[in-house]
Amino acid sequence: MRESVKLKFFMGFLLCCCWAWPVQAAPLPNVKNLHLSYSLYVGGIHAMDGVVGFTRAGVSYTINLHTGTQGFLRSLAPWDASLESKGRFSKAQLYPSVGNVLTYWKDKPYLVNFSFAKNTVKVKFTPREGDNNEPVPPDMKVGALDPLSGVLQVISNIAYNGSDCNQTVPIYDGHRRFDLSLHNSGSETLDGEDYSVFSGEATRCIVDFEMRAGSRKDREGSNFWQDGTDHNSPGHHETWKGKSSRPPVYIFLGKVRDDLPELPVRAETSTIFGGIMIHLTKVEGGNGPTLTIP
């Protein structure tokens, strides 16, 4: 069961990384709305679908993410999630005001509310839960973003700094304070076949998650964040900063339409359950009227 919980967290955050990416533009304010659909496969099995909606009015932004397990995986792990973040831009920098993460596990809701003030964040859990994580010191929360705004910050940085992936963004998910780091990893020609709307040359970025505070008190619950994967084994051809750690996570950026910037067209990694692949399946909107996202 612990492995299943860790897989859901990992897939959810990986989807977050992929789906929040599309707002990069030069200049960024040109993208006022966008509606993207993705499908996720685990070991070649269709496991999750989801949609992201991004809207911008002046300096204000709203980003929504809706996802859930599908098919055979849903019969084993019925999980759904809806995330929303709101805030404002100041050039490349994001200043979130509120955020929500609502998840359903076997139809049981769990809500995390984020509120930002004075460069720090407060979190409320419904229902209230036990203290299973080490405390995060107040100074570690200063400047940290909720997960969805954190990924949006990554994209904003890329939009204002060109195609350079190299950066680190501080994120607080209510339990853990960790850094989301990226660096350049070359390019690759992708063949979407029947999975994706994109085929062609794509930029590849490698993604890493580094725990800073809030580790699980039980050692087993912290395994996701620990080193130990053998990157000398087949398929693990690249490590993060030369460390032996979990299999690398890759995000691929490609040009889907002439009137849109590069979008995340694929994401991939490996787990004990098999390879995870996320493919872009549909693109709507861009610079026109705001879309209503269900």
C-alpha positions as protocol buffer text, in pm:
chain_id: "A"
residue {
  index: 1
  type: MET
  ca { x: 0 y: 0 z: 0 }
}
residue {
  index: 2
  type: ARG
  ca { x: 286 y: 241 z: 78 }
}
residue {
  index: 3
  type: GLU
  ca { x: 429 y: 184 z: -270 }
}
residue {
  index: 4
  type: SER
  ca { x: 85 y: 260 z: -418 }
}
residue {
  index: 5
  type: VAL
  ca { x: 64 y: 587 z: -221 }
}
residue {
  index: 6
  type: LYS
  ca { x: 412 y: 690 z: -329 }
}
residue {
  index: 7
  type: LEU
  ca { x: 331 y: 607 z: -692 }
}
residue {
  index: 8
  type: LYS
  ca { x: 19 y: 829 z: -681 }
}
residue {
  index: 9
  type: PHE
  ca { x: 220 y: 1116 z: -532 }
}
residue {
  index: 10
  type: PHE
  ca { x: 493 y: 1073 z: -793 }
}
residue {
  index: 11
  type: MET
  ca { x: 253 y: 1048 z: -1087 }
}
residue {
  index: 12
  type: GLY
  ca { x: 50 y: 1344 z: -963 }
}
residue {
  index: 13
  type: PHE
  ca { x: 352 y: 1565 z: -929 }
}
residue {
  index: 14
  type: LEU
  ca { x: 494 y: 1453 z: -1262 }
}
residue {
  index: 15
  type: LEU
  ca { x: 161 y: 1541 z: -1425 }
}
residue {
  index: 16
  type: CYS
  ca { x: 177 y: 1876 z: -1248 }
}
residue {
  index: 17
  type: CYS
  ca { x: 519 y: 1938 z: -1400 }
}
residue {
  index: 18
  type: CYS
  ca { x: 399 y: 1849 z: -1746 }
}
residue {
  index: 19
  type: TRP
  ca { x: 62 y: 2021 z: -1745 }
}
residue {
  index: 20
  type: ALA
  ca { x: 165 y: 2350 z: -1588 }
}
residue {
  index: 21
  type: TRP
  ca { x: 439 y: 2406 z: -1847 }
}
residue {
  index: 22
  type: PRO
  ca { x: 249 y: 2564 z: -2139 }
}
residue {
  index: 23
  type: VAL
  ca { x: 246 y: 2923 z: -2027 }
}
residue {
  index: 24
  type: GLN
  ca { x: 598 y: 2994 z: -2150 }
}
residue {
  index: 25
  type: ALA
  ca { x: 597 y: 3261 z: -2418 }
}
residue {
  index: 26
  type: ALA
  ca { x: 798 y: 3561 z: -2527 }
}
residue {
  index: 27
  type: PRO
  ca { x: 658 y: 3779 z: -2389 }
}
residue {
  index: 28
  type: LEU
  ca { x: 468 y: 3567 z: -2137 }
}
residue {
  index: 29
  type: PRO
  ca { x: 155 y: 3793 z: -2125 }
}
residue {
  index: 30
  type: ASN
  ca { x: 72 y: 3689 z: -2485 }
}
residue {
  index: 31
  type: VAL
  ca { x: -71 y: 3359 z: -2358 }
}
residue {
  index: 32
  type: LYS
  ca { x: -400 y: 3445 z: -2191 }
}
residue {
  index: 33
  type: ASN
  ca { x: -566 y: 3107 z: -2194 }
}
residue {
  index: 34
  type: LEU
  ca { x: -478 y: 2753 z: -2286 }
}
residue {
  index: 35
  type: HIS
  ca { x: -647 y: 2414 z: -2256 }
}
residue {
  index: 36
  type: LEU
  ca { x: -431 y: 2101 z: -2281 }
}
residue {
  index: 37
  type: SER
  ca { x: -512 y: 1732 z: -2246 }
}
residue {
  index: 38
  type: TYR
  ca { x: -265 y: 1456 z: -2157 }
}
residue {
  index: 39
  type: SER
  ca { x: -268 y: 1081 z: -2107 }
}
residue {
  index: 40
  type: LEU
  ca { x: -36 y: 887 z: -1877 }
}
residue {
  index: 41
  type: TYR
  ca { x: 79 y: 528 z: -1926 }
}
residue {
  index: 42
  type: VAL
  ca { x: 247 y: 299 z: -1673 }
}
residue {
  index: 43
  type: GLY
  ca { x: 427 y: 1 z: -1824 }
}
residue {
  index: 44
  type: GLY
  ca { x: 237 y: 61 z: -2149 }
}
residue {
  index: 45
  type: ILE
  ca { x: -104 y: 55 z: -1973 }
}
residue {
  index: 46
  type: HIS
  ca { x: -331 y: 361 z: -1994 }
}
residue {
  index: 47
  type: ALA
  ca { x: -342 y: 475 z: -1629 }
}
residue {
  index: 48
  type: MET
  ca { x: -447 y: 842 z: -1606 }
}
residue {
  index: 49
  type: ASP
  ca { x: -603 y: 1125 z: -1805 }
}
residue {
  index: 50
  type: GLY
  ca { x: -605 y: 1492 z: -1718 }
}
residue {
  index: 51
  type: VAL
  ca { x: -656 y: 1847 z: -1835 }
}
residue {
  index: 52
  type: VAL
  ca { x: -501 y: 2180 z: -1740 }
}
residue {
  index: 53
  type: GLY
  ca { x: -651 y: 2525 z: -1784 }
}
residue {
  index: 54
  type: PHE
  ca { x: -442 y: 2842 z: -1765 }
}
residue {
  index: 55
  type: THR
  ca { x: -595 y: 3191 z: -1778 }
}
residue {
  index: 56
  type: ARG
  ca { x: -440 y: 3532 z: -1735 }
}
residue {
  index: 57
  type: ALA
  ca { x: -600 y: 3876 z: -1695 }
}
residue {
  index: 58
  type: GLY
  ca { x: -339 y: 4148 z: -1673 }
}
residue {
  index: 59
  type: VAL
  ca { x: -100 y: 4048 z: -1395 }
}
residue {
  index: 60
  type: SER
  ca { x: -343 y: 3798 z: -1240 }
}
residue {
  index: 61
  type: TYR
  ca { x: -330 y: 3426 z: -1317 }
}
residue {
  index: 62
  type: THR
  ca { x: -537 y: 3117 z: -1246 }
}
residue {
  index: 63
  type: ILE
  ca { x: -422 y: 2764 z: -1319 }
}
residue {
  index: 64
  type: ASN
  ca { x: -630 y: 2449 z: -1274 }
}
residue {
  index: 65
  type: LEU
  ca { x: -537 y: 2083 z: -1298 }
}
residue {
  index: 66
  type: HIS
  ca { x: -790 y: 1796 z: -1305 }
}
residue {
  index: 67
  type: THR
  ca { x: -675 y: 1434 z: -1321 }
}
residue {
  index: 68
  type: GLY
  ca { x: -765 y: 1082 z: -1213 }
}
residue {
  index: 69
  type: THR
  ca { x: -680 y: 717 z: -1263 }
}
residue {
  index: 70
  type: GLN
  ca { x: -836 y: 529 z: -1554 }
}
residue {
  index: 71
  type: GLY
  ca { x: -907 y: 172 z: -1667 }
}
residue {
  index: 72
  type: PHE
  ca { x: -758 y: -122 z: -1481 }
}
residue {
  index: 73
  type: LEU
  ca { x: -553 y: 101 z: -1248 }
}
residue {
  index: 74
  type: ARG
  ca { x: -873 y: 270 z: -1131 }
}
residue {
  index: 75
  type: SER
  ca { x: -1013 y: -64 z: -1017 }
}
residue {
  index: 76
  type: LEU
  ca { x: -702 y: -101 z: -797 }
}
residue {
  index: 77
  type: ALA
  ca { x: -644 y: 262 z: -703 }
}
residue {
  index: 78
  type: PRO
  ca { x: -950 y: 488 z: -750 }
}
residue {
  index: 79
  type: TRP
  ca { x: -785 y: 828 z: -717 }
}
residue {
  index: 80
  type: ASP
  ca { x: -887 y: 1176 z: -844 }
}
residue {
  index: 81
  type: ALA
  ca { x: -734 y: 1518 z: -793 }
}
residue {
  index: 82
  type: SER
  ca { x: -825 y: 1880 z: -862 }
}
residue {
  index: 83
  type: LEU
  ca { x: -568 y: 2155 z: -806 }
}
residue {
  index: 84
  type: GLU
  ca { x: -608 y: 2530 z: -837 }
}
residue {
  index: 85
  type: SER
  ca { x: -372 y: 2820 z: -776 }
}
residue {
  index: 86
  type: LYS
  ca { x: -430 y: 3194 z: -807 }
}
residue {
  index: 87
  type: GLY
  ca { x: -193 y: 3487 z: -780 }
}
residue {
  index: 88
  type: ARG
  ca { x: -16 y: 3759 z: -974 }
}
residue {
  index: 89
  type: PHE
  ca { x: 288 y: 3806 z: -1192 }
}
residue {
  index: 90
  type: SER
  ca { x: 560 y: 4065 z: -1154 }
}
residue {
  index: 91
  type: LYS
  ca { x: 754 y: 4009 z: -1477 }
}
residue {
  index: 92
  type: ALA
  ca { x: 894 y: 3656 z: -1432 }
}
residue {
  index: 93
  type: GLN
  ca { x: 825 y: 3628 z: -1058 }
}
residue {
  index: 94
  type: LEU
  ca { x: 502 y: 3468 z: -928 }
}
residue {
  index: 95
  type: TYR
  ca { x: 328 y: 3576 z: -608 }
}
residue {
  index: 96
  type: PRO
  ca { x: 51 y: 3325 z: -527 }
}
residue {
  index: 97
  type: SER
  ca { x: -240 y: 3430 z: -307 }
}
residue {
  index: 98
  type: VAL
  ca { x: -438 y: 3108 z: -257 }
}
residue {
  index: 99
  type: GLY
  ca { x: -420 y: 2746 z: -363 }
}
residue {
  index: 100
  type: ASN
  ca { x: -619 y: 2426 z: -315 }
}
residue {
  index: 101
  type: VAL
  ca { x: -539 y: 2059 z: -360 }
}
residue {
  index: 102
  type: LEU
  ca { x: -847 y: 1834 z: -341 }
}
residue {
  index: 103
  type: THR
  ca { x: -794 y: 1460 z: -375 }
}
residue {
  index: 104
  type: TYR
  ca { x: -1029 y: 1164 z: -355 }
}
residue {
  index: 105
  type: TRP
  ca { x: -905 y: 821 z: -253 }
}
residue {
  index: 106
  type: LYS
  ca { x: -1185 y: 561 z: -274 }
}
residue {
  index: 107
  type: ASP
  ca { x: -1438 y: 852 z: -275 }
}
residue {
  index: 108
  type: LYS
  ca { x: -1296 y: 994 z: 49 }
}
residue {
  index: 109
  type: PRO
  ca { x: -1207 y: 1365 z: 7 }
}
residue {
  index: 110
  type: TYR
  ca { x: -890 y: 1523 z: 139 }
}
residue {
  index: 111
  type: LEU
  ca { x: -839 y: 1899 z: 103 }
}
residue {
  index: 112
  type: VAL
  ca { x: -526 y: 2109 z: 147 }
}
residue {
  index: 113
  type: ASN
  ca { x: -573 y: 2489 z: 147 }
}
residue {
  index: 114
  type: PHE
  ca { x: -280 y: 2725 z: 95 }
}
residue {
  index: 115
  type: SER
  ca { x: -291 y: 3096 z: 186 }
}
residue {
  index: 116
  type: PHE
  ca { x: 1 y: 3331 z: 124 }
}
residue {
  index: 117
  type: ALA
  ca { x: 83 y: 3653 z: 311 }
}
residue {
  index: 118
  type: LYS
  ca { x: 402 y: 3842 z: 398 }
}
residue {
  index: 119
  type: ASN
  ca { x: 620 y: 3613 z: 188 }
}
residue {
  index: 120
  type: THR
  ca { x: 519 y: 3297 z: 375 }
}
residue {
  index: 121
  type: VAL
  ca { x: 246 y: 3033 z: 352 }
}
residue {
  index: 122
  type: LYS
  ca { x: -13 y: 2886 z: 587 }
}
residue {
  index: 123
  type: VAL
  ca { x: -172 y: 2546 z: 527 }
}
residue {
  index: 124
  type: LYS
  ca { x: -500 y: 2394 z: 646 }
}
residue {
  index: 125
  type: PHE
  ca { x: -591 y: 2026 z: 615 }
}
residue {
  index: 126
  type: THR
  ca { x: -946 y: 1890 z: 595 }
}
residue {
  index: 127
  type: PRO
  ca { x: -985 y: 1646 z: 759 }
}
residue {
  index: 128
  type: ARG
  ca { x: -711 y: 1730 z: 1006 }
}
residue {
  index: 129
  type: GLU
  ca { x: -441 y: 1467 z: 1002 }
}
residue {
  index: 130
  type: GLY
  ca { x: -177 y: 1331 z: 1236 }
}
residue {
  index: 131
  type: ASP
  ca { x: 176 y: 1460 z: 1253 }
}
residue {
  index: 132
  type: ASN
  ca { x: 357 y: 1202 z: 1036 }
}
residue {
  index: 133
  type: ASN
  ca { x: 624 y: 1438 z: 903 }
}
residue {
  index: 134
  type: GLU
  ca { x: 907 y: 1620 z: 1071 }
}
residue {
  index: 135
  type: PRO
  ca { x: 818 y: 1990 z: 1123 }
}
residue {
  index: 136
  type: VAL
  ca { x: 919 y: 2242 z: 856 }
}
residue {
  index: 137
  type: PRO
  ca { x: 1089 y: 2545 z: 1021 }
}
residue {
  index: 138
  type: PRO
  ca { x: 915 y: 2880 z: 954 }
}
residue {
  index: 139
  type: ASP
  ca { x: 1221 y: 3024 z: 779 }
}
residue {
  index: 140
  type: MET
  ca { x: 1212 y: 2736 z: 529 }
}
residue {
  index: 141
  type: LYS
  ca { x: 860 y: 2839 z: 423 }
}
residue {
  index: 142
  type: VAL
  ca { x: 960 y: 3194 z: 334 }
}
residue {
  index: 143
  type: GLY
  ca { x: 939 y: 3236 z: -43 }
}
residue {
  index: 144
  type: ALA
  ca { x: 817 y: 2878 z: -99 }
}
residue {
  index: 145
  type: LEU
  ca { x: 533 y: 2818 z: -346 }
}
residue {
  index: 146
  type: ASP
  ca { x: 250 y: 2565 z: -359 }
}
residue {
  index: 147
  type: PRO
  ca { x: 318 y: 2281 z: -609 }
}
residue {
  index: 148
  type: LEU
  ca { x: 113 y: 2418 z: -899 }
}
residue {
  index: 149
  type: SER
  ca { x: 245 y: 2775 z: -866 }
}
residue {
  index: 150
  type: GLY
  ca { x: 593 y: 2631 z: -822 }
}
residue {
  index: 151
  type: VAL
  ca { x: 583 y: 2458 z: -1158 }
}
residue {
  index: 152
  type: LEU
  ca { x: 435 y: 2771 z: -1315 }
}
residue {
  index: 153
  type: GLN
  ca { x: 731 y: 2965 z: -1172 }
}
residue {
  index: 154
  type: VAL
  ca { x: 966 y: 2724 z: -1349 }
}
residue {
  index: 155
  type: ILE
  ca { x: 793 y: 2799 z: -1677 }
}
residue {
  index: 156
  type: SER
  ca { x: 791 y: 3172 z: -1618 }
}
residue {
  index: 157
  type: ASN
  ca { x: 1167 y: 3164 z: -1560 }
}
residue {
  index: 158
  type: ILE
  ca { x: 1219 y: 2978 z: -1889 }
}
residue {
  index: 159
  type: ALA
  ca { x: 990 y: 3220 z: -2072 }
}
residue {
  index: 160
  type: TYR
  ca { x: 1196 y: 3520 z: -1963 }
}
residue {
  index: 161
  type: ASN
  ca { x: 1537 y: 3353 z: -1991 }
}
residue {
  index: 162
  type: GLY
  ca { x: 1509 y: 3166 z: -2321 }
}
residue {
  index: 163
  type: SER
  ca { x: 1535 y: 2789 z: -2354 }
}
residue {
  index: 164
  type: ASP
  ca { x: 1770 y: 2743 z: -2057 }
}
residue {
  index: 165
  type: CYS
  ca { x: 1627 y: 2479 z: -1820 }
}
residue {
  index: 166
  type: ASN
  ca { x: 1880 y: 2539 z: -1540 }
}
residue {
  index: 167
  type: GLN
  ca { x: 1706 y: 2663 z: -1225 }
}
residue {
  index: 168
  type: THR
  ca { x: 1580 y: 2571 z: -878 }
}
residue {
  index: 169
  type: VAL
  ca { x: 1241 y: 2664 z: -729 }
}
residue {
  index: 170
  type: PRO
  ca { x: 1141 y: 2616 z: -360 }
}
residue {
  index: 171
  type: ILE
  ca { x: 812 y: 2429 z: -306 }
}
residue {
  index: 172
  type: TYR
  ca { x: 606 y: 2352 z: 5 }
}
residue {
  index: 173
  type: ASP
  ca { x: 325 y: 2097 z: -34 }
}
residue {
  index: 174
  type: GLY
  ca { x: 193 y: 2125 z: 322 }
}
residue {
  index: 175
  type: HIS
  ca { x: 409 y: 1840 z: 449 }
}
residue {
  index: 176
  type: ARG
  ca { x: 747 y: 1872 z: 280 }
}
residue {
  index: 177
  type: ARG
  ca { x: 967 y: 2161 z: 179 }
}
residue {
  index: 178
  type: PHE
  ca { x: 1166 y: 2056 z: -126 }
}
residue {
  index: 179
  type: ASP
  ca { x: 1345 y: 2206 z: -424 }
}
residue {
  index: 180
  type: LEU
  ca { x: 1232 y: 2142 z: -781 }
}
residue {
  index: 181
  type: SER
  ca { x: 1547 y: 2163 z: -993 }
}
residue {
  index: 182
  type: LEU
  ca { x: 1598 y: 2136 z: -1368 }
}
residue {
  index: 183
  type: HIS
  ca { x: 1893 y: 2136 z: -1600 }
}
residue {
  index: 184
  type: ASN
  ca { x: 1952 y: 2105 z: -1973 }
}
residue {
  index: 185
  type: SER
  ca { x: 1980 y: 1755 z: -2117 }
}
residue {
  index: 186
  type: GLY
  ca { x: 2011 y: 1802 z: -2493 }
}
residue {
  index: 187
  type: SER
  ca { x: 1744 y: 1728 z: -2753 }
}
residue {
  index: 188
  type: GLU
  ca { x: 1569 y: 1428 z: -2905 }
}
residue {
  index: 189
  type: THR
  ca { x: 1351 y: 1345 z: -3206 }
}
residue {
  index: 190
  type: LEU
  ca { x: 1015 y: 1211 z: -3087 }
}
residue {
  index: 191
  type: ASP
  ca { x: 765 y: 995 z: -3277 }
}
residue {
  index: 192
  type: GLY
  ca { x: 418 y: 1049 z: -3132 }
}
residue {
  index: 193
  type: GLU
  ca { x: 264 y: 756 z: -3327 }
}
residue {
  index: 194
  type: ASP
  ca { x: -92 y: 703 z: -3197 }
}
residue {
  index: 195
  type: TYR
  ca { x: -19 y: 841 z: -2849 }
}
residue {
  index: 196
  type: SER
  ca { x: 58 y: 1208 z: -2908 }
}
residue {
  index: 197
  type: VAL
  ca { x: -34 y: 1503 z: -3129 }
}
residue {
  index: 198
  type: PHE
  ca { x: 337 y: 1586 z: -3158 }
}
residue {
  index: 199
  type: SER
  ca { x: 620 y: 1439 z: -3364 }
}
residue {
  index: 200
  type: GLY
  ca { x: 954 y: 1603 z: -3425 }
}
residue {
  index: 201
  type: GLU
  ca { x: 1255 y: 1761 z: -3254 }
}
residue {
  index: 202
  type: ALA
  ca { x: 1211 y: 1836 z: -2882 }
}
residue {
  index: 203
  type: THR
  ca { x: 1422 y: 1995 z: -2611 }
}
residue {
  index: 204
  type: ARG
  ca { x: 1490 y: 1765 z: -2316 }
}
residue {
  index: 205
  type: CYS
  ca { x: 1517 y: 1880 z: -1954 }
}
residue {
  index: 206
  type: ILE
  ca { x: 1603 y: 1661 z: -1656 }
}
residue {
  index: 207
  type: VAL
  ca { x: 1404 y: 1719 z: -1334 }
}
residue {
  index: 208
  type: ASP
  ca { x: 1503 y: 1648 z: -974 }
}
residue {
  index: 209
  type: PHE
  ca { x: 1327 y: 1668 z: -636 }
}
residue {
  index: 210
  type: GLU
  ca { x: 1552 y: 1746 z: -337 }
}
residue {
  index: 211
  type: MET
  ca { x: 1411 y: 1723 z: 17 }
}
residue {
  index: 212
  type: ARG
  ca { x: 1497 y: 2020 z: 237 }
}
residue {
  index: 213
  type: ALA
  ca { x: 1266 y: 1969 z: 537 }
}
residue {
  index: 214
  type: GLY
  ca { x: 957 y: 1773 z: 642 }
}
residue {
  index: 215
  type: SER
  ca { x: 1076 y: 1414 z: 595 }
}
residue {
  index: 216
  type: ARG
  ca { x: 846 y: 1134 z: 705 }
}
residue {
  index: 217
  type: LYS
  ca { x: 917 y: 1019 z: 1059 }
}
residue {
  index: 218
  type: ASP
  ca { x: 900 y: 655 z: 953 }
}
residue {
  index: 219
  type: ARG
  ca { x: 1194 y: 565 z: 729 }
}
residue {
  index: 220
  type: GLU
  ca { x: 983 y: 361 z: 486 }
}
residue {
  index: 221
  type: GLY
  ca { x: 760 y: 657 z: 414 }
}
residue {
  index: 222
  type: SER
  ca { x: 1064 y: 859 z: 306 }
}
residue {
  index: 223
  type: ASN
  ca { x: 1198 y: 610 z: 51 }
}
residue {
  index: 224
  type: PHE
  ca { x: 1079 y: 820 z: -243 }
}
residue {
  index: 225
  type: TRP
  ca { x: 1328 y: 1092 z: -147 }
}
residue {
  index: 226
  type: GLN
  ca { x: 1623 y: 864 z: -77 }
}
residue {
  index: 227
  type: ASP
  ca { x: 1917 y: 775 z: -300 }
}
residue {
  index: 228
  type: GLY
  ca { x: 1994 y: 415 z: -387 }
}
residue {
  index: 229
  type: THR
  ca { x: 1881 y: 335 z: -742 }
}
residue {
  index: 230
  type: ASP
  ca { x: 2155 y: 171 z: -945 }
}
residue {
  index: 231
  type: HIS
  ca { x: 2207 y: 402 z: -1241 }
}
residue {
  index: 232
  type: ASN
  ca { x: 2458 y: 160 z: -1389 }
}
residue {
  index: 233
  type: SER
  ca { x: 2170 y: -70 z: -1472 }
}
residue {
  index: 234
  type: PRO
  ca { x: 2024 y: -73 z: -1828 }
}
residue {
  index: 235
  type: GLY
  ca { x: 1801 y: 225 z: -1902 }
}
residue {
  index: 236
  type: HIS
  ca { x: 1955 y: 451 z: -1636 }
}
residue {
  index: 237
  type: HIS
  ca { x: 2201 y: 632 z: -1859 }
}
residue {
  index: 238
  type: GLU
  ca { x: 2202 y: 966 z: -1680 }
}
residue {
  index: 239
  type: THR
  ca { x: 2216 y: 1078 z: -1317 }
}
residue {
  index: 240
  type: TRP
  ca { x: 2140 y: 1409 z: -1152 }
}
residue {
  index: 241
  type: LYS
  ca { x: 2470 y: 1592 z: -1080 }
}
residue {
  index: 242
  type: GLY
  ca { x: 2650 y: 1258 z: -1089 }
}
residue {
  index: 243
  type: LYS
  ca { x: 2462 y: 1120 z: -788 }
}
residue {
  index: 244
  type: SER
  ca { x: 2318 y: 771 z: -763 }
}
residue {
  index: 245
  type: SER
  ca { x: 1952 y: 849 z: -704 }
}
residue {
  index: 246
  type: ARG
  ca { x: 1604 y: 759 z: -829 }
}
residue {
  index: 247
  type: PRO
  ca { x: 1568 y: 718 z: -1207 }
}
residue {
  index: 248
  type: PRO
  ca { x: 1579 y: 1055 z: -1384 }
}
residue {
  index: 249
  type: VAL
  ca { x: 1261 y: 1242 z: -1479 }
}
residue {
  index: 250
  type: TYR
  ca { x: 1259 y: 1401 z: -1825 }
}
residue {
  index: 251
  type: ILE
  ca { x: 1033 y: 1673 z: -1967 }
}
residue {
  index: 252
  type: PHE
  ca { x: 1034 y: 1726 z: -2346 }
}
residue {
  index: 253
  type: LEU
  ca { x: 939 y: 2061 z: -2506 }
}
residue {
  index: 254
  type: GLY
  ca { x: 822 y: 2081 z: -2868 }
}
residue {
  index: 255
  type: LYS
  ca { x: 655 y: 2320 z: -3113 }
}
residue {
  index: 256
  type: VAL
  ca { x: 297 y: 2198 z: -3165 }
}
residue {
  index: 257
  type: ARG
  ca { x: 151 y: 2502 z: -3346 }
}
residue {
  index: 258
  type: ASP
  ca { x: 309 y: 2804 z: -3509 }
}
residue {
  index: 259
  type: ASP
  ca { x: 99 y: 3043 z: -3299 }
}
residue {
  index: 260
  type: LEU
  ca { x: 202 y: 2884 z: -2967 }
}
residue {
  index: 261
  type: PRO
  ca { x: 534 y: 2863 z: -2784 }
}
residue {
  index: 262
  type: GLU
  ca { x: 701 y: 2529 z: -2717 }
}
residue {
  index: 263
  type: LEU
  ca { x: 481 y: 2305 z: -2501 }
}
residue {
  index: 264
  type: PRO
  ca { x: 555 y: 1999 z: -2290 }
}
residue {
  index: 265
  type: VAL
  ca { x: 486 y: 1720 z: -2536 }
}
residue {
  index: 266
  type: ARG
  ca { x: 615 y: 1428 z: -2333 }
}
residue {
  index: 267
  type: ALA
  ca { x: 743 y: 1334 z: -1988 }
}
residue {
  index: 268
  type: GLU
  ca { x: 899 y: 1006 z: -1883 }
}
residue {
  index: 269
  type: THR
  ca { x: 1065 y: 821 z: -1597 }
}
residue {
  index: 270
  type: SER
  ca { x: 1094 y: 472 z: -1449 }
}
residue {
  index: 271
  type: THR
  ca { x: 940 y: 317 z: -1136 }
}
residue {
  index: 272
  type: ILE
  ca { x: 917 y: -29 z: -979 }
}
residue {
  index: 273
  type: PHE
  ca { x: 580 y: -56 z: -1156 }
}
residue {
  index: 274
  type: GLY
  ca { x: 733 y: 6 z: -1499 }
}
residue {
  index: 275
  type: GLY
  ca { x: 808 y: 305 z: -1718 }
}
residue {
  index: 276
  type: ILE
  ca { x: 587 y: 615 z: -1690 }
}
residue {
  index: 277
  type: MET
  ca { x: 511 y: 808 z: -2010 }
}
residue {
  index: 278
  type: ILE
  ca { x: 295 y: 1120 z: -2043 }
}
residue {
  index: 279
  type: HIS
  ca { x: 181 y: 1226 z: -2392 }
}
residue {
  index: 280
  type: LEU
  ca { x: 13 y: 1546 z: -2511 }
}
residue {
  index: 281
  type: THR
  ca { x: -316 y: 1445 z: -2675 }
}
residue {
  index: 282
  type: LYS
  ca { x: -503 y: 1771 z: -2741 }
}
residue {
  index: 283
  type: VAL
  ca { x: -439 y: 2148 z: -2759 }
}
residue {
  index: 284
  type: GLU
  ca { x: -710 y: 2415 z: -2748 }
}
residue {
  index: 285
  type: GLY
  ca { x: -711 y: 2790 z: -2705 }
}
residue {
  index: 286
  type: GLY
  ca { x: -407 y: 3011 z: -2676 }
}
residue {
  index: 287
  type: ASN
  ca { x: -455 y: 3384 z: -2710 }
}
residue {
  index: 288
  type: GLY
  ca { x: -832 y: 3407 z: -2764 }
}
residue {
  index: 289
  type: PRO
  ca { x: -1126 y: 3437 z: -2519 }
}
residue {
  index: 290
  type: THR
  ca { x: -1104 y: 3258 z: -2186 }
}
residue {
  index: 291
  type: LEU
  ca { x: -1215 y: 2893 z: -2201 }
}
residue {
  index: 292
  type: THR
  ca { x: -1440 y: 2734 z: -1942 }
}
residue {
  index: 293
  type: ILE
  ca { x: -1263 y: 2423 z: -1808 }
}
residue {
  index: 294
  type: PRO
  ca { x: -1494 y: 2157 z: -1657 }
}
